[in-house]
Amino acid sequence: MIGLGLPRGFLITLKNFVRPPVTEQYPDRHVGLLGAAKEAGMNPVHFLFKRPGDSIKAIAGLATVPVAVTQSSRFRGNEFTFYEDRCTACASCAKYCPLGIIEIASVPGQIDAQEGESYKLEVFDIDIGRCMFCGLCVEACPYDALHMGTDFERSKYVRDELVITKEELFAAPKRPSAFYRPQFEEKRFDPFQETIDDYHNAGRHERPSDEELKRKWVDER
Amino acid sequence: MAVKTQPVTVNLGPQHPSTHGVFRMRVMFDGEEIVDVEPVFGYLHRGSEKLAEERTYTQIVTLTDRMDYVSSMLNNQAYILAVEKLAGIEPSPRGVWLRMIAGELQRIASHLVATGFLLQDLGALGTPLIYSMRERENILDLFEMLCGARITNSYLRPGGVFMDAPGEFWPALDRGLDDIVRSIDDLETYLSGNEIVFSRTKGTAVLPQELLINASITGPMLRASGVDWDLRHRAPYDYYDRISFERKLHTASDNYARYWVRVQEARESVNIIRQCIDQIEPGPVRPSFDDVPRLIRPPSGDAYAAIEGSKGELGFYLVSDGGIAPYRMHVRSSSLINLTLLRDMLIGGQFGDLFVTFGSVDLNMGEVDR
C-alpha cells in the first residue's frame, strides 16, 4: 500500500540497528576491562589492582587483543605443507600446475636414498607470488606429500621472498589443510589447534604392517 | 524565455565505482537528457579463451572462475557440462546434486550482489548493499566449507566435484537457507514496497519484448518482459528435470521489473536447493580415475553446453582436436550480449537514471571482457 513502504523500511533498519554487529575485527579487537582481564587470565578485580595502567587503558577503550579468524578446515591457505619423506620427486604437482610455478629437480639418490625409491629432491620451489591457490598440485600428488596450508598472512616487501624454497617448506610448521584430504576430516584433525609432524599420519591409508609388506613384496613374487 | 543549451560529451569510467568494474561510456548530454551513448569495453580483457588453448581441461576450470567473479560456481558448471558433452563423460549422481546446490547458492549470491549494487546506484548509500553483502557472506562461508575458497572456487571437475561436502556443511546449509529466506523477506519489505524505489525505477528504461528477443537477451532481463524462457525449464541440464520450480515473470520490462524478477528468483533458488537436499543420494562424487582420467583427451569434434546462469544463458563452446587441450574455446557470455541494448535503454533518458539502468542489466566486466 502506497504510503506504508517507507515506515516499514525504517522498521527493518531499526531492527538491524539494534542487532549485534556481524563485523569481524582484524587483526586486533578492541576490548573493555572484562575482555582485557580475560586475555590476561585474571579476574577483573584482581586485574584492576595488579595492573592499574592496563586497566585504565582498557576502560578508555584502547586495549586490543589479537583475533583468530574463523576458517574452514579446507581453507586453501597460501603456505604449503610438505612431507619430504613422502615425496618421490615424481613432479606430478609441477605438471598439473596451470601456471607452471613449481620448479622441481631431482637426482638419482644413491647414497641417502629413502627406502623404496631411488630419487632425491634437489630443488623444490613454489612461486607463491604467482600462485592462485587452485589446489590442483595437491590434488595431483599421488603420495600425499604436498598439502595446502592454512595460514594466509604472508605479505612480503620483495617479490623474490615470495618463492618458497625446499628448506623453507621442510622447516615450516605442519598444519595441513583438509583440502582434498578426506583422511584429515575423518580423523577430526583441526589444523588451527594441532600439527601433524609424523609423515605416517598424513597419508590416505593406514600404514601397512610388516607382515603385509612381506606378503606383498616377498611371498607373492 | 527558452534556455539555449548545447550538447556536451562526458566520459564516464573506466575508473568509476558505479560501472561494476572497468567500463567506459562516452555519453553525450543535452542538459539532463542523454542524446548518445557509446560503450567502450575491453579494459579487463585477460585473454581467457586464448589461455585455455594451452591448458588441460581440468586446468581451465580455474580460468572460468575468473570470468564472472561473482558467480564462479555457475561458470564452473557451464564449462564442465561442455567438457562432459565433448568427452562423453557420465557424471556421478552425487556430484551432480552437489554442483546443483552450489550453483543455486551462487545464483542467490549473485542476485543479492546485483540488488545491492542496483540500490547503491539509486542513491541508497550503503544500507541495502551492506545488508545483501552480509547475507552473501554466509553463502561464501558455505563455499569455504565445501571447497576451501570463497570466490575463486574451482570446485567442479569433469564428472562431478572434487570432494564430498563435509559433515558440518548440511546443518550449516539448513541454517543458511532459513537466514536467506528471512533476509529476502526483509529485502522485499524495505525495497519492493518503497515509494522512492517505485518512483525511481518504475517506467524507466522500458524495453519492448520484440527488441529483447531480437537482441537475444536472456536471463532476468528477458523474464522481466514476460517471456517464459529459463534454460533450467526449457532445456533441463543436470537433474533440473527432477525439480519443480516456479518461473517468476513480470510484464513491465522496466528497471523495477528486472529488480523484482531477481529477488523472486533468489527465493525460488532456495526451494530448488531444498528439493536437491531431499533427493541427494549417497555415493562417489566423481567417477573413478579409470573412467575419467585426470588428463582427458576428448575425441575430435565440438560441443556447446549452456546453463541458465545468474545473468542469462551462459554457454561454453569447445572444439577438440583430440589433444589434451581444447583447440578453441568460446564463451557465450550473457553479460556481453545483455549489454548490446544499452543504447536503446539509455538514449532519451535522464542522467540520474543512467547508472540505475546500467545496474539493472546486472553485468560483470570480468565476463564481458573475459
Contacts between the chains, C-beta under 8 A, distances in Angstrom:
chain1	res1	chain2	res2	distance
A	1	B	193	7.7
A	2	B	195	6.3
A	3	B	195	7.4
A	4	B	193	7.0
A	5	B	193	3.8
A	5	B	194	4.5
A	5	B	195	5.0
A	5	B	197	7.9
A	5	B	198	7.6
A	6	B	194	6.4
A	6	B	195	6.0
A	6	B	196	7.3
A	8	B	189	5.4
A	8	B	190	6.6
A	8	B	193	6.5
A	9	B	189	6.9
A	9	B	190	3.5
A	9	B	191	7.4
A	9	B	193	7.8
A	9	B	194	5.5
A	10	B	190	8.0
A	11	B	189	7.9
A	12	B	186	5.2
A	12	B	189	5.7
A	12	B	190	4.3
A	13	B	127	6.3
A	13	B	190	7.1
A	15	B	186	7.9
A	16	B	131	6.9
A	22	B	134	5.7
A	22	B	137	7.6
A	71	B	144	7.1
A	72	B	141	7.6
A	72	B	144	4.3
A	72	B	145	4.7
A	72	B	148	6.6
A	72	B	166	8.0
A	73	B	166	7.7
A	74	B	144	7.1
A	74	B	145	6.7
A	74	B	146	7.6
A	74	B	147	6.7
A	74	B	148	3.8
A	74	B	163	7.7
A	74	B	166	7.1
A	75	B	144	6.4
A	75	B	148	5.2
A	75	B	149	8.0
A	76	B	148	4.1
A	76	B	149	5.5
A	96	B	58	7.6
A	96	B	59	7.4
A	96	B	294	7.3
A	98	B	55	5.6
A	98	B	59	3.8
A	98	B	62	5.4
A	98	B	63	7.7
A	132	B	62	6.3
A	132	B	152	6.7
A	133	B	149	6.9
A	133	B	152	7.7
A	134	B	61	7.8
A	134	B	62	4.3
A	134	B	152	7.4
A	134	B	154	4.8
A	135	B	148	6.8
A	135	B	154	7.1
A	136	B	58	6.8
A	136	B	59	6.6
A	136	B	62	7.3
A	136	B	154	7.8
A	139	B	162	6.4
A	140	B	294	6.9
A	148	B	148	7.0
A	177	B	148	6.5
A	178	B	166	7.8
A	179	B	147	7.8
A	179	B	148	4.4
A	179	B	163	7.6
A	180	B	162	6.3
A	180	B	163	5.9
A	182	B	163	6.8
A	182	B	164	7.4
A	185	B	166	5.8
A	185	B	167	7.7
